[in-house]
């Protein structure tokens, strides 16, 4: 108990002074250390603030630059899209022209084929492989060739339209992404420390695998622009080709159509001339037939007219042969009667011209029949060429494609 109540030891005054000095020194040291920490902290705060502001300013600048880049590429893509859309619309009008050109080739082809088929009904010698038929065959070949060429060109046009639309789709998707990126970066540019919806998002600091490099980003849009330019240039070249094809084909068709029409007119004139000559010859033959018939009638009448004199002369001779005795004299009368009978008989026998005339009449009849048949052939040919074919061809109108 006595130990518990023992008075603690007392220090020497010098120790007290030393302890006070040490306490003051320690306090001063701690104060200095604290002041240094405060100063360092303030410096760090100021430095961090400056760094943060600098970084924020740099980020804002980068965002602004990025916005300008996006706007630039968006404008580029938008321009290319507008050009490609306009070009595709023009190409669609060329497609319609090709389709109309194809449709307009069908009727002339059908008419040319019908003309060839109709001309197969020509008869006799008129069923000839003439210039008209040659030109009609050529016209069919020209039209079939034009149709095949237009069909191939139409296929190329459809394919080019598909490629244009594919490039247009890529541009639209790129523009859509650019618009979204522009909205996001505009939103980011508007954010401040006082914006209500700012949040912590530490996990977003990580760079994931779906990020692309700026070079890849530029290349992606560049590729879309280049594809659009390529398809637009291809479309322009195709339009020039289509224009040339349409112009050349319509000229070829029109030229061949006119050639066929000219040969038809020439052939009709030629057949008409031949028919006219045949009709003239038929008239001559018919006149000659009438003359020959009159000639035969005259010959027959002449022969008939000689029957009386022969009978008279022969009757006289028969009667004088009954003279009696010495009166049966071969006198001048007898001599002349005998001469008369012989003369008339010889003259009748010499008139073989009747047989020749009848033969000629038969020949004239055959010629008349042949000429009439040939005229009918020519009439049939004229009906086919002038009435059927040429009237059918009047409906053919070759307008510019």
Secondary structure, DSSP 8 states (H G I E B T S, - for coil): -TTTT-------HHHHHHHHHHHHHHHHHHHHHHHHHHHHHHHHHHHHHHHHHHHHHHHHHHHHHHHHHHHHHHHHHHHHHHHHHHHHHHHHHHHHHHHHHHHHHHHHHHHHHHHHHHHTT--GGG----HHHHHHHHHHHHHHHHHHHHHHHHHHHHHHHHHHHHHHHHHHHHHHHHHHHHHHHHHHHH--TT-TT----GGGGS--TT---HHHHHHHHHHHHHHHHHHHHHHHHHHHHHHHHHHHHHHHHHHHHHHHHHHHHHHHHHHHHHHHHHHHHHHHHHHHHHHHHHHHHHHHHHHHHHHHHHHHHHHHHHHHTT--GGG----HHHHHHHHHHHHHHHHHHH-THHHHHHHHHHHHHHHHHHHHHHHHHHHHHHIIIIIIIHHHHTT------
